[in-house]
Amino acid sequence: MTTCAHVRDNTNKTCIYTHVVRKLKKMGMKLKLLILIMIFGLSNNGFSQNLNMIIEVNDRLITYEIAGIFLSFEYNNGTKTHTQINYHPGELVLNDYLWKQIKSDSLKEITLKFDYYTYKRGNQDIANFKFKMSKFLFERKYLILRVYDFRERKFRRKYGCLTDEEYISEFNFPQGGILISCG
């Protein structure tokens, strides 16, 4: 184990560690505790935690086909807010503010909204999707949102009898259920 006396430059981790320990011994107990809490907080939760979520539309993993992704919150007092968020395959990007909103006791309803772009025969088509989410879903280790867009006949025949909407969706998670087809 080297010490600062044996190191020519102060970039050695052992030297820095030894230096920090010496400084901490000279500081008061409250300051030591504050520094340790700050180090622990920054190393553990210094950045927002994202929701592990995969979005599939018509059995295809979504990578770049969606835009205008929003989380909408409705509160018990009737107030509504909308916040634009980001999605990268495998994660819904949520900051600390959004997590506080999700965990709020006054929250009544959460809705995920996005636009889905398709290109068929050189024409662009856009579908607007909305999904109600419960706080329970945000507590899962991971989510798979499966959307079946009835603009494709295959999925209209398979799931069309279950809804009058233009699409149907399901959230899959550990110990979750599955959507049963019409036949």
Z-matrix of the N, CA and C atoms (Angstrom, degrees):
N
C 1 1.454
C 2 1.522 1 108.41
N 3 1.296 2 116.31 1 124.06
C 4 1.457 3 120.42 2 -178.50
C 5 1.515 4 110.10 3 -90.29
N 6 1.287 5 115.38 4 153.28
C 7 1.466 6 120.84 5 175.22
C 8 1.513 7 108.00 6 -117.08
N 9 1.315 8 115.37 7 173.75
C 10 1.458 9 119.71 8 -177.17
C 11 1.519 10 112.59 9 -61.06
N 12 1.293 11 116.39 10 -28.62
C 13 1.463 12 119.39 11 -178.79
C 14 1.520 13 110.96 12 -67.85
N 15 1.329 14 117.86 13 -27.83
C 16 1.459 15 121.68 14 -177.60
C 17 1.524 16 113.49 15 -92.89
N 18 1.308 17 117.56 16 -2.54
C 19 1.456 18 121.39 17 -176.50
C 20 1.523 19 109.33 18 -108.55
N 21 1.320 20 117.16 19 131.05
C 22 1.455 21 120.60 20 -178.95
C 23 1.522 22 112.32 21 -74.94
N 24 1.347 23 117.25 22 -38.76
C 25 1.461 24 119.00 23 176.63
C 26 1.534 25 108.52 24 -113.41
N 27 1.290 26 116.44 25 158.44
C 28 1.462 27 121.34 26 -176.09
C 29 1.516 28 112.46 27 -91.97
N 30 1.343 29 117.67 28 34.04
C 31 1.458 30 119.96 29 179.26
C 32 1.517 31 112.15 30 -97.65
N 33 1.298 32 119.09 31 -8.21
C 34 1.454 33 123.13 32 -179.97
C 35 1.519 34 109.81 33 -67.73
N 36 1.348 35 116.92 34 130.00
C 37 1.459 36 121.02 35 -177.86
C 38 1.520 37 112.33 36 -62.02
N 39 1.319 38 117.71 37 -37.45
C 40 1.459 39 121.08 38 179.53
C 41 1.515 40 110.28 39 -64.06
N 42 1.302 41 116.25 40 -40.40
C 43 1.458 42 121.06 41 178.69
C 44 1.520 43 110.75 42 -63.38
N 45 1.305 44 116.38 43 -44.81
C 46 1.457 45 120.97 44 179.87
C 47 1.518 46 110.00 45 -64.64
N 48 1.336 47 117.30 46 -44.18
C 49 1.451 48 121.58 47 178.97
C 50 1.525 49 110.61 48 -59.31
N 51 1.329 50 116.55 49 -46.56
C 52 1.465 51 121.42 50 179.58
C 53 1.519 52 110.41 51 -60.90
N 54 1.311 53 116.50 52 -41.99
C 55 1.459 54 121.44 53 179.45
C 56 1.530 55 110.93 54 -62.87
N 57 1.344 56 116.90 55 -43.75
C 58 1.465 57 121.46 56 -179.90
C 59 1.517 58 110.33 57 -64.62
N 60 1.321 59 118.09 58 -43.29
C 61 1.465 60 121.61 59 179.38
C 62 1.524 61 110.56 60 -61.03
N 63 1.311 62 117.64 61 -42.29
C 64 1.475 63 120.96 62 178.53
C 65 1.525 64 110.68 63 -61.95
N 66 1.337 65 116.23 64 -42.85
C 67 1.470 66 120.02 65 179.67
C 68 1.529 67 111.04 66 -65.53
N 69 1.350 68 116.97 67 -41.17
C 70 1.459 69 120.22 68 -179.41
C 71 1.529 70 111.83 69 -63.64
N 72 1.317 71 117.42 70 -33.73
C 73 1.467 72 120.71 71 178.97
C 74 1.521 73 110.81 72 -63.83
N 75 1.316 74 116.67 73 -29.49
C 76 1.456 75 120.75 74 -178.69
C 77 1.526 76 112.46 75 -83.52
N 78 1.342 77 118.04 76 -20.15
C 79 1.465 78 121.29 77 -177.07
C 80 1.525 79 111.13 78 -82.88
N 81 1.323 80 115.28 79 165.24
C 82 1.455 81 120.76 80 176.72
C 83 1.518 82 111.18 81 -75.12
N 84 1.339 83 116.56 82 162.69
C 85 1.462 84 122.54 83 -177.05
C 86 1.536 85 112.41 84 -62.83
N 87 1.328 86 118.96 85 -40.47
C 88 1.462 87 122.10 86 -178.91
C 89 1.522 88 111.27 87 -63.23
N 90 1.311 89 115.92 88 -42.16
C 91 1.452 90 120.30 89 179.95
C 92 1.528 91 110.72 90 -66.40
N 93 1.336 92 116.91 91 -39.19
C 94 1.461 93 120.90 92 177.52
C 95 1.532 94 110.27 93 -60.28
N 96 1.314 95 114.95 94 -45.90
C 97 1.453 96 119.97 95 -179.31
C 98 1.525 97 110.87 96 -62.83
N 99 1.312 98 117.34 97 -42.90
C 100 1.459 99 122.04 98 179.05
C 101 1.528 100 110.99 99 -60.99
N 102 1.310 101 117.26 100 -44.29
C 103 1.464 102 121.25 101 179.58
C 104 1.521 103 110.80 102 -64.56
N 105 1.320 104 117.69 103 -42.80
C 106 1.460 105 120.47 104 179.17
C 107 1.530 106 111.61 105 -64.05
N 108 1.326 107 116.56 106 -39.91
C 109 1.461 108 120.26 107 177.77
C 110 1.520 109 110.29 108 -63.92
N 111 1.324 110 116.71 109 -42.27
C 112 1.471 111 120.00 110 179.35
C 113 1.520 112 110.94 111 -63.99
N 114 1.323 113 117.60 112 -44.06
C 115 1.465 114 121.16 113 179.67
C 116 1.516 115 109.98 114 -63.36
N 117 1.327 116 117.37 115 -45.37
C 118 1.468 117 121.16 116 179.45
C 119 1.525 118 110.68 117 -63.54
N 120 1.307 119 117.16 118 -43.61
C 121 1.467 120 121.37 119 -179.62
C 122 1.510 121 112.42 120 -63.75
N 123 1.318 122 117.43 121 -42.87
C 124 1.463 123 120.40 122 -179.39
C 125 1.518 124 111.77 123 -70.22
N 126 1.334 125 116.84 124 -36.55
C 127 1.458 126 118.42 125 -178.25
C 128 1.522 127 111.52 126 -75.75
N 129 1.328 128 118.08 127 -31.48
C 130 1.462 129 120.71 128 -177.84
C 131 1.514 130 113.52 129 -88.80
N 132 1.324 131 116.72 130 -52.98
C 133 1.456 132 120.11 131 -172.42
C 134 1.514 133 112.08 132 -133.08
N 135 1.278 134 117.66 133 41.19
C 136 1.446 135 120.09 134 -179.47
C 137 1.513 136 112.83 135 -71.50
N 138 1.306 137 116.82 136 -23.45
C 139 1.449 138 121.33 137 -179.56
C 140 1.518 139 109.21 138 -120.88
N 141 1.305 140 116.67 139 162.32
C 142 1.456 141 121.58 140 -178.21
C 143 1.523 142 110.66 141 -65.12
N 144 1.305 143 113.88 142 151.08
C 145 1.449 144 119.49 143 175.88
C 146 1.514 145 108.28 144 -96.39
N 147 1.298 146 117.00 145 131.34
C 148 1.453 147 121.58 146 179.26
C 149 1.517 148 109.77 147 -91.50
N 150 1.310 149 116.08 148 158.26
C 151 1.454 150 121.99 149 177.20
C 152 1.518 151 108.19 150 -88.02
N 153 1.322 152 117.24 151 123.37
C 154 1.456 153 121.79 152 177.46
C 155 1.526 154 107.91 153 -71.38
N 156 1.320 155 115.70 154 103.94
C 157 1.458 156 120.02 155 -174.50
C 158 1.517 157 111.21 156 -145.13
N 159 1.307 158 115.28 157 132.64
C 160 1.455 159 122.27 158 175.65
C 161 1.519 160 107.32 159 -110.77
N 162 1.320 161 116.58 160 135.82
C 163 1.461 162 120.90 161 176.85
C 164 1.527 163 108.55 162 -113.22
N 165 1.321 164 115.17 163 126.08
C 166 1.464 165 122.02 164 175.20
C 167 1.524 166 108.27 165 -120.04
N 168 1.314 167 116.55 166 138.43
C 169 1.457 168 121.31 167 171.78
C 170 1.524 169 106.72 168 -124.19
N 171 1.319 170 115.41 169 123.52
C 172 1.466 171 122.51 170 -179.17
C 173 1.528 172 111.61 171 52.43
N 174 1.318 173 114.79 172 48.58
C 175 1.473 174 123.72 173 176.56
C 176 1.533 175 113.49 174 64.22
N 177 1.336 176 117.95 175 20.59
C 178 1.465 177 121.54 176 177.09
C 179 1.528 178 108.92 177 -120.10
N 180 1.329 179 115.26 178 131.39
C 181 1.460 180 120.72 179 176.56
C 182 1.517 181 109.47 180 -65.03
N 183 1.319 182 116.75 181 130.41
C 184 1.461 183 121.57 182 -179.20
C 185 1.525 184 108.95 183 -85.15
N 186 1.330 185 115.41 184 126.74
C 187 1.461 186 120.36 185 177.31
C 188 1.521 187 111.13 186 -117.40
N 189 1.303 188 117.95 187 -50.16
C 190 1.462 189 120.95 188 -177.05
C 191 1.533 190 112.84 189 -135.02
N 192 1.315 191 118.99 190 2.00
C 193 1.462 192 122.15 191 -172.22
C 194 1.524 193 114.37 192 -80.77
N 195 1.335 194 118.30 193 -3.48
C 196 1.462 195 119.27 194 -178.96
C 197 1.528 196 110.58 195 -114.65
N 198 1.333 197 114.34 196 153.12
C 199 1.468 198 120.86 197 179.12
C 200 1.527 199 107.76 198 -152.49
N 201 1.310 200 116.04 199 171.39
C 202 1.455 201 120.73 200 178.53
C 203 1.513 202 112.31 201 59.11
N 204 1.320 203 116.55 202 50.15
C 205 1.468 204 120.87 203 -176.68
C 206 1.527 205 108.93 204 -86.91
N 207 1.324 206 115.73 205 125.08
C 208 1.466 207 121.94 206 -178.27
C 209 1.514 208 110.79 207 -131.89
N 210 1.331 209 115.45 208 146.84
C 211 1.451 210 122.19 209 164.66
C 212 1.518 211 106.09 210 -107.18
N 213 1.317 212 116.71 211 126.56
C 214 1.463 213 121.43 212 178.39
C 215 1.520 214 108.07 213 -111.17
N 216 1.311 215 115.32 214 136.17
C 217 1.459 216 121.65 215 -179.79
C 218 1.516 217 109.34 216 -118.51
N 219 1.320 218 116.43 217 133.57
C 220 1.458 219 121.55 218 172.45
C 221 1.520 220 106.88 219 -118.64
N 222 1.331 221 115.46 220 131.43
C 223 1.463 222 121.02 221 -175.94
C 224 1.524 223 110.60 222 -104.17
N 225 1.318 224 115.95 223 164.73
C 226 1.464 225 122.20 224 -178.39
C 227 1.527 226 112.76 225 -58.22
N 228 1.331 227 117.62 226 -29.03
C 229 1.473 228 120.68 227 -178.85
C 230 1.535 229 112.32 228 -85.36
N 231 1.335 230 117.83 229 4.39
C 232 1.459 231 121.67 230 177.78
C 233 1.520 232 114.71 231 94.46
N 234 1.312 233 118.07 232 -7.94
C 235 1.460 234 122.64 233 179.49
C 236 1.535 235 109.75 234 -68.80
N 237 1.344 236 115.82 235 141.12
C 238 1.461 237 121.58 236 177.09
C 239 1.517 238 109.81 237 -126.39
N 240 1.318 239 116.71 238 139.73
C 241 1.465 240 121.89 239 174.85
C 242 1.524 241 108.60 240 -132.58
N 243 1.332 242 115.66 241 152.58
C 244 1.456 243 122.32 242 178.84
C 245 1.525 244 107.61 243 -131.43
N 246 1.320 245 116.53 244 130.87
C 247 1.457 246 121.19 245 -179.89
C 248 1.517 247 109.37 246 -129.41
N 249 1.336 248 115.81 247 126.52
C 250 1.455 249 119.67 248 177.16
C 251 1.524 250 109.05 249 -75.06
N 252 1.326 251 116.12 250 137.50
C 253 1.454 252 121.65 251 -179.38
C 254 1.523 253 109.23 252 -129.43
N 255 1.311 254 116.05 253 175.71
C 256 1.460 255 121.67 254 178.64
C 257 1.520 256 109.84 255 -115.03
N 258 1.311 257 114.68 256 153.75
C 259 1.455 258 121.63 257 174.66
C 260 1.515 259 108.44 258 -132.09
N 261 1.318 260 114.78 259 129.91
C 262 1.456 261 122.27 260 171.09
C 263 1.520 262 104.89 261 -120.66
N 264 1.317 263 118.94 262 142.49
C 265 1.463 264 118.87 263 -177.28
C 266 1.541 265 111.02 264 -48.44
N 267 1.303 266 114.41 265 116.87
C 268 1.459 267 120.72 266 -179.89
C 269 1.512 268 114.69 267 103.80
N 270 1.336 269 118.31 268 -14.01
C 271 1.457 270 117.93 269 179.63
C 272 1.520 271 113.34 270 -152.35
N 273 1.319 272 113.12 271 138.51
C 274 1.453 273 122.74 272 172.75
C 275 1.518 274 105.08 273 -96.33
N 276 1.308 275 118.48 274 119.40
C 277 1.456 276 123.02 275 -172.45
C 278 1.530 277 109.43 276 -82.53
N 279 1.329 278 116.20 277 114.06
C 280 1.462 279 122.70 278 -178.54
C 281 1.521 280 109.61 279 -125.02
N 282 1.329 281 116.49 280 131.09
C 283 1.466 282 119.73 281 178.35
C 284 1.528 283 110.36 282 -90.48
N 285 1.321 284 116.73 283 176.94
C 286 1.467 285 121.73 284 -177.70
C 287 1.518 286 111.89 285 -60.04
N 288 1.324 287 117.98 286 -38.51
C 289 1.463 288 121.76 287 179.31
C 290 1.532 289 110.76 288 -59.38
N 291 1.330 290 117.04 289 -44.24
C 292 1.465 291 120.77 290 -179.54
C 293 1.525 292 111.26 291 -66.19
N 294 1.337 293 116.85 292 -39.17
C 295 1.466 294 119.19 293 177.53
C 296 1.527 295 110.48 294 -63.17
N 297 1.313 296 117.85 295 -37.58
C 298 1.474 297 120.46 296 177.24
C 299 1.522 298 110.27 297 -64.25
N 300 1.332 299 117.25 298 -40.40
C 301 1.461 300 120.75 299 178.40
C 302 1.536 301 110.59 300 -64.16
N 303 1.317 302 115.99 301 -42.81
C 304 1.462 303 120.73 302 -179.10
C 305 1.529 304 111.21 303 -62.97
N 306 1.330 305 116.42 304 -38.78
C 307 1.467 306 120.84 305 -177.73
C 308 1.529 307 113.52 306 -85.19
N 309 1.329 308 117.09 307 -3.43
C 310 1.460 309 121.73 308 -177.18
C 311 1.537 310 111.42 309 -63.22
N 312 1.329 311 115.97 310 137.98
C 313 1.467 312 120.85 311 178.28
C 314 1.523 313 112.11 312 -70.61
N 315 1.321 314 117.22 313 -24.06
C 316 1.466 315 120.39 314 -177.60
C 317 1.533 316 112.89 315 -86.96
N 318 1.327 317 117.22 316 2.13
C 319 1.455 318 121.45 317 -179.18
C 320 1.526 319 110.28 318 -77.69
N 321 1.326 320 115.44 319 129.77
C 322 1.464 321 121.40 320 -178.65
C 323 1.526 322 111.81 321 -99.70
N 324 1.363 323 116.13 322 -43.91
C 325 1.457 324 119.76 323 -173.70
C 326 1.526 325 111.07 324 -149.50
N 327 1.333 326 115.71 325 144.04
C 328 1.460 327 122.64 326 176.69
C 329 1.523 328 107.62 327 -122.21
N 330 1.333 329 116.75 328 132.78
C 331 1.461 330 121.03 329 178.78
C 332 1.525 331 109.53 330 -129.38
N 333 1.318 332 116.26 331 129.00
C 334 1.462 333 122.83 332 173.30
C 335 1.522 334 107.03 333 -96.62
N 336 1.342 335 116.82 334 130.10
C 337 1.470 336 121.76 335 -179.04
C 338 1.524 337 108.96 336 -130.40
N 339 1.322 338 116.11 337 142.43
C 340 1.467 339 119.64 338 171.24
C 341 1.516 340 110.32 339 -159.70
N 342 1.336 341 115.24 340 161.93
C 343 1.455 342 123.19 341 176.09
C 344 1.518 343 108.40 342 -100.49
N 345 1.312 344 115.80 343 135.53
C 346 1.466 345 122.41 344 -179.58
C 347 1.527 346 108.31 345 -113.82
N 348 1.322 347 115.97 346 122.71
C 349 1.469 348 122.55 347 -176.47
C 350 1.524 349 110.16 348 -102.66
N 351 1.326 350 115.27 349 131.49
C 352 1.458 351 120.86 350 174.43
C 353 1.522 352 108.65 351 -127.87
N 354 1.315 353 115.17 352 155.31
C 355 1.462 354 122.09 353 177.88
C 356 1.522 355 108.19 354 -128.94
N 357 1.317 356 116.10 355 115.99
C 358 1.465 357 120.83 356 178.00
C 359 1.516 358 109.19 357 -129.01
N 360 1.297 359 114.81 358 125.66
C 361 1.472 360 121.64 359 179.79
C 362 1.522 361 111.97 360 53.34
N 363 1.329 362 116.52 361 39.39
C 364 1.453 363 121.66 362 177.64
C 365 1.513 364 115.62 363 81.02
N 366 1.332 365 118.12 364 0.41
C 367 1.462 366 121.56 365 179.70
C 368 1.525 367 110.75 366 -107.10
N 369 1.315 368 114.55 367 137.73
C 370 1.461 369 120.23 368 178.05
C 371 1.527 370 109.07 369 -89.76
N 372 1.312 371 116.10 370 136.83
C 373 1.455 372 121.73 371 177.27
C 374 1.527 373 107.66 372 -131.43
N 375 1.329 374 116.32 373 141.86
C 376 1.464 375 120.97 374 -178.15
C 377 1.517 376 109.05 375 -123.72
N 378 1.326 377 115.59 376 133.14
C 379 1.462 378 121.57 377 172.95
C 380 1.523 379 107.51 378 -117.31
N 381 1.324 380 116.77 379 141.13
C 382 1.460 381 122.08 380 177.69
C 383 1.527 382 107.65 381 -104.46
N 384 1.326 383 115.70 382 122.70
C 385 1.458 384 120.61 383 -178.54
C 386 1.524 385 110.40 384 -112.88
N 387 1.343 386 116.19 385 142.86
C 388 1.465 387 123.29 386 175.73
C 389 1.520 388 107.99 387 -132.72
N 390 1.335 389 115.58 388 138.55
C 391 1.455 390 120.69 389 -179.02
C 392 1.515 391 109.63 390 -137.72
N 393 1.309 392 117.22 391 123.31
C 394 1.460 393 120.65 392 174.87
C 395 1.520 394 107.66 393 -77.81
N 396 1.324 395 114.57 394 134.85
C 397 1.461 396 120.59 395 -179.34
C 398 1.524 397 108.70 396 -126.17
N 399 1.306 398 116.06 397 142.32
C 400 1.460 399 120.01 398 176.05
C 401 1.530 400 108.92 399 -98.68
N 402 1.320 401 115.56 400 163.08
C 403 1.469 402 119.89 401 176.93
C 404 1.524 403 110.26 402 -58.68
N 405 1.316 404 115.73 403 -32.82
C 406 1.458 405 122.57 404 179.48
C 407 1.533 406 111.13 405 -53.56
N 408 1.324 407 117.39 406 -41.46
C 409 1.461 408 121.14 407 -178.36
C 410 1.526 409 112.21 408 -64.65
N 411 1.327 410 117.31 409 -33.05
C 412 1.464 411 120.86 410 -179.11
C 413 1.531 412 111.84 411 -74.43
N 414 1.315 413 116.95 412 -11.29
C 415 1.465 414 121.36 413 179.50
C 416 1.523 415 112.23 414 -94.00
N 417 1.318 416 118.63 415 -4.35
C 418 1.464 417 122.71 416 -178.89
C 419 1.525 418 110.03 417 -75.56
N 420 1.339 419 115.55 418 153.08
C 421 1.461 420 120.41 419 177.83
C 422 1.520 421 111.15 420 -63.47
N 423 1.321 422 115.87 421 -37.18
C 424 1.462 423 121.31 422 176.10
C 425 1.519 424 108.99 423 -154.99
N 426 1.324 425 115.47 424 159.69
C 427 1.458 426 122.75 425 176.68
C 428 1.520 427 108.97 426 -132.45
N 429 1.307 428 114.96 427 144.24
C 430 1.458 429 120.49 428 169.46
C 431 1.520 430 105.73 429 -121.87
N 432 1.315 431 116.88 430 115.07
C 433 1.457 432 121.97 431 176.37
C 434 1.520 433 107.03 432 -94.04
N 435 1.323 434 115.19 433 115.22
C 436 1.464 435 120.56 434 177.70
C 437 1.520 436 108.08 435 -107.98
N 438 1.323 437 115.44 436 123.69
C 439 1.457 438 122.02 437 179.98
C 440 1.521 439 107.52 438 -116.63
N 441 1.328 440 115.42 439 134.89
C 442 1.457 441 120.96 440 176.71
C 443 1.523 442 107.45 441 -116.63
N 444 1.324 443 114.69 442 108.59
C 445 1.463 444 123.50 443 -177.15
C 446 1.524 445 108.56 444 -87.43
N 447 1.333 446 116.31 445 119.88
C 448 1.457 447 120.96 446 -174.34
C 449 1.525 448 113.86 447 -76.61
N 450 1.339 449 117.59 448 2.23
C 451 1.460 450 118.79 449 172.08
C 452 1.523 451 109.68 450 -67.16
N 453 1.335 452 116.56 451 -20.87
C 454 1.464 453 120.88 452 173.10
C 455 1.520 454 107.80 453 -94.18
N 456 1.304 455 116.25 454 119.76
C 457 1.459 456 123.20 455 -174.21
C 458 1.528 457 112.55 456 -54.61
N 459 1.310 458 117.33 457 -38.50
C 460 1.465 459 121.89 458 -178.86
C 461 1.531 460 111.03 459 -53.84
N 462 1.320 461 116.96 460 -44.09
C 463 1.466 462 120.58 461 -176.70
C 464 1.529 463 111.86 462 -82.62
N 465 1.318 464 117.61 463 -26.92
C 466 1.470 465 120.84 464 174.71
C 467 1.527 466 109.33 465 -65.04
N 468 1.338 467 117.72 466 -41.76
C 469 1.467 468 121.16 467 178.11
C 470 1.529 469 111.38 468 -67.73
N 471 1.319 470 115.30 469 -37.70
C 472 1.473 471 119.44 470 -174.98
C 473 1.528 472 112.86 471 -75.50
N 474 1.348 473 117.50 472 -39.52
C 475 1.469 474 120.32 473 -173.65
C 476 1.534 475 114.65 474 -124.86
N 477 1.309 476 118.68 475 -2.18
C 478 1.464 477 122.42 476 -174.28
C 479 1.523 478 114.52 477 -60.33
N 480 1.334 479 117.75 478 -28.08
C 481 1.468 480 120.44 479 -178.98
C 482 1.529 481 112.54 480 -72.29
N 483 1.318 482 118.33 481 -10.98
C 484 1.465 483 122.10 482 -175.48
C 485 1.528 484 113.61 483 -89.18
N 486 1.345 485 118.04 484 -12.81
C 487 1.464 486 120.52 485 -176.38
C 488 1.527 487 110.85 486 -156.12
N 489 1.317 488 115.09 487 160.46
C 490 1.466 489 120.74 488 173.66
C 491 1.524 490 111.42 489 -96.42
N 492 1.318 491 117.41 490 -3.44
C 493 1.465 492 122.78 491 -179.59
C 494 1.524 493 110.62 492 -74.82
N 495 1.322 494 116.19 493 174.44
C 496 1.463 495 122.46 494 178.89
C 497 1.531 496 112.44 495 -87.16
N 498 1.316 497 116.60 496 -1.02
C 499 1.463 498 122.08 497 179.21
C 500 1.523 499 108.08 498 -158.25
N 501 1.319 500 114.99 499 165.41
C 502 1.461 501 121.18 500 174.19
C 503 1.521 502 106.72 501 -138.72
N 504 1.320 503 116.81 502 153.40
C 505 1.468 504 119.64 503 -177.29
C 506 1.512 505 110.39 504 -140.55
N 507 1.310 506 114.36 505 163.89
C 508 1.455 507 121.94 506 174.29
C 509 1.516 508 108.81 507 -147.84
N 510 1.329 509 115.88 508 147.33
C 511 1.456 510 122.20 509 173.31
C 512 1.517 511 107.46 510 -105.36
N 513 1.329 512 116.77 511 122.94
C 514 1.460 513 121.63 512 174.80
C 515 1.512 514 108.86 513 -104.47
N 516 1.325 515 116.18 514 139.89
C 517 1.459 516 123.45 515 179.20
C 518 1.514 517 107.20 516 -157.41
N 519 1.339 518 118.70 517 168.46
C 520 1.462 519 119.75 518 179.98
C 521 1.533 520 111.23 519 -55.24
N 522 1.298 521 117.01 520 133.03
C 523 1.464 522 125.65 521 -177.41
C 524 1.523 523 112.89 522 63.00
N 525 1.326 524 117.74 523 24.51
C 526 1.463 525 121.76 524 178.73
C 527 1.516 526 110.91 525 -95.71
N 528 1.318 527 116.68 526 169.30
C 529 1.456 528 122.86 527 179.86
C 530 1.512 529 111.96 528 -88.70
N 531 1.338 530 115.75 529 -177.66
C 532 1.456 531 121.15 530 178.37
C 533 1.528 532 108.97 531 -130.70
N 534 1.306 533 116.72 532 158.49
C 535 1.451 534 124.24 533 178.27
C 536 1.531 535 108.59 534 -81.41
N 537 1.328 536 116.51 535 129.61
C 538 1.458 537 121.73 536 -179.36
C 539 1.520 538 108.80 537 -96.89
N 540 1.325 539 116.49 538 130.85
C 541 1.462 540 120.46 539 -176.88
C 542 1.523 541 111.75 540 -78.27
N 543 1.315 542 115.04 541 168.64
C 544 1.476 543 122.15 542 -179.13
C 545 1.531 544 111.61 543 -73.77
N 546 1.287 545 117.61 544 -20.79
C 547 1.469 546 117.97 545 178.54
C 548 1.479 547 114.22 546 144.97
